[in-house]
């Protein structure tokens, strides 16, 4: 098994939602804020939230092409060290 390098303070990670965009739902958005704050504060990571992670379940259900076309967005490889 090939393991990716360990994330270190200052590394950039992306929060993605590959299927449903649940974090964009009004009842779940607070979980994104909590996770982002903890990743930044406790681990010293720079956090980027990819667009489809916030689209919401209904939008991604009605637009499957959005899920199929780079649902996780794109950060240059040199900029991104991890995806969550």
N, C-alpha and C positions, 0 to 999 in steps of 0.2 A: 504494500500500500504506500502510495506517495502522499506524504503529509505536507500541506502548505507551511511556509514559515510562520512562526508565532507573531501575532500582532504586537507592536511596541508603541509606547506613547509617541504621538505625533503622526502615526500612520493614519491613512484615510480608509474608511470602510463605507460601504453603501448598504442602506436598508432597502430591500426589495420585496415585492409581492408578486410572485410569478403566476398566481392563478386568480385570486379574488379581489385584491385591493381592500381587504378588510380594514386596514389602518385608516382608510379614508372615511369610514363610517362614523357618524356623530357619536355613537356609543363606544367607539374604540380609539378615537384620536388621542385621548389622554394617555393611552398606553404607549403611543409613539413618543409623546413628549417625555414620559418617564424614562423610557429606554434610551432615548437620545441623550438626556441629561446624565444618566448613569454612565453611559459609554464614554461621554466626554469627561465627566468629573472623576470617575473611579479608575478609568483605564487610560485617560489622556488621548483618546482617539478623536480624529476629526470625522464627523458623521455627515454623510450626504444622504438625503432621502430621494429615491428615484421617483419620477412622476407617476408611474402606474401604481405605486404603493399607496397613493392618496386618491386614486380615481373613484374608489367605491365599488361595491359589489355589483350594483345595477349597471353602471357604465361598462364594466368589463364583461358582464354577461351579455349585454346588448352589442358589444363591439369586440367580437373574438379576434378580429384583425389586430387590435391593440395588444392583445396577449401574445399573438404570434410574432409581431414585429418588435423585437427587442424590448420585451416587457420590463426588463430590469434596467433599461437605460444604458448609457455607456459613459464610463469614466476612462480616460486614458490609462493604459496599463501601468505607466510609471506613477500615476497619481493614486491608484487604488491598490490597496494591499489586501482587502477582504470584503466579503459580501455577507450580510446577515439577513 
